[in-house]
């Protein structure tokens, strides 16, 4: 069975910690210009149902740095779920590519791709979660830990809407025994099903907690990391006036709100950001902000996730005799056909 990467809840804490360590090794190798070509001559099929900056660039550059090739299948360019079933698309692409990444509007599309694919499928974002961002964020937090604290000692406060990034952050942080708080208006808070999964994670970890509240001022007072995301997503444009009224100004991450947090607290955002809406320029560009470290770490996280999922299933070292055998047969055929080099 291929090793899909659809949800961080599919993996244990030790497995995810191993992935974080791999990402660190690949980042250090990248810094020295020495990324090993672990996926040399391999192909990544990238399916997008909506455009993206960080997801597309991070996966494409990651695959090239690993010695492979990435194919961008842009919105409307393939027949995914329209003139061709998701199952058939998965089976066809899996015959041509070594790993697939899909950024889809519905989570069911990614799970259906994984069900029918014989190569690993990586979830590049759905309406439910964003696990590659979650791994990137946890890695970034580990790089910016407050002095004297480990991950399990930290509190992450997510301010705003119950987005797919909120879901993923809630679940990956509690997997590592961290304290997670979602602070938002009552109508936009994380659903009970998400909270139950997070509580199960903290029970397994033996530490950590999850809390949902509308008291944002109280929540940020204990924050080591303050995280926010967009207040509306695809197909929610008609809700913008009511959403803006619900969130503004109390749940905007601005200098006044950050002043309530401990001085060491760091600000995070998965980007793109609507500056002046969920976050002000003063915070996004402040010394407390680590949003561009996050953005860069998407590249290193994607390298790690691609290697983690695809490398184990690849036959990496064909014997020299086998290479010579095939090269000889092909050269002989070309010679008989008169297709010799001039």
C-alpha positions, 0 to 999 in steps of 0.5 A: 500500500502506498504511504499517503499523506492526507491528515496528520491524525493518520500518524503517531507523534513519533512518526511526525517527529521523525518527519520533522527531523528529516525536514531539518536535515534537508533544510540544512543540506539545502542551505549548503547547496547539497540536497541529495537527489533522492527522487532523481528522474521521478515525477510529481503530478500536481492537481489544483482545483484552485490557484496557489502561490506557496503550494505550487512553488514549494512542491515544484521547487522541492521536487526539482531540488530532489532531482525529479520533475513536477507537472502542474495540472492547473484548474480546468486543465484536466477532467477531474470529476467532470468528464472523467471520474476521480477514480479513473484520473487517479488510476491514470496519473498513478501509471505515469507519476511516482507521487501525486499532490492534490489541492482540492475544494472538497476533502472527499476528492483527495480521499477518493484519489488516494483510494484509487491511486497506487502511488502516494497522494499528498493532501495540498489543502482541502476544505477540511484541512491543510496538513502540509501547512500544519507540518511546516508550522510545527517545524517553524514553531520548533525553530522559534521556541521560547527560551527554556521551553519544549513544544509540549510546554507551548500554547498556540492561540488561533484567532479568528475563523474555524478554517482548514488551517485552524483544524490542522493546527489544532490537531498537529499541536495537540498530537505533540501535547501542546495547549491549543486555544481557538478564540473566535465569535461563537458562530465561527468557532471550531466544531465539536468533532474537531475538538473531540479529535484534539482531546483524543490527541492530548489523551494519547500524548498525556499532556496538552489541552484544547479550548474554544472561547470567544474571550480573545483578550484572555486567550492571548495572555498565555500565548507563545504563538498567536496565529490567524488566517483569512476570515473568508474562503472560496465560495464565502464571498457573499458572507463577507459583510456579516463575517467582517462585522463578526470579527472586526475589530475584536478579533483582528490581530493588531498591536493592541491585541499582541500587547496583551501576549507575553513579550516572547510571543510570535505571530504566525499566518499561513498567507496569503494575508488580507492586510488591514483585515485579520492582521495589521501591517504593524504586526505582520511586519514586526519583529514578533512576526515569523510569517516569512520563515513559515513561508520558506519552510513550506519548501523544506516541509514539502521536500521532507513530505515527498521523500517521506512518502515516495522514497520508500516505494522506489527502486533506487539502484538498478544494477549496472548490468541491468542498465547496460542490458536495456541500453544495449537492446535499445541501441541495437534497435536504433542501429537496425532502424538506421537511427544512428547518431551523426 
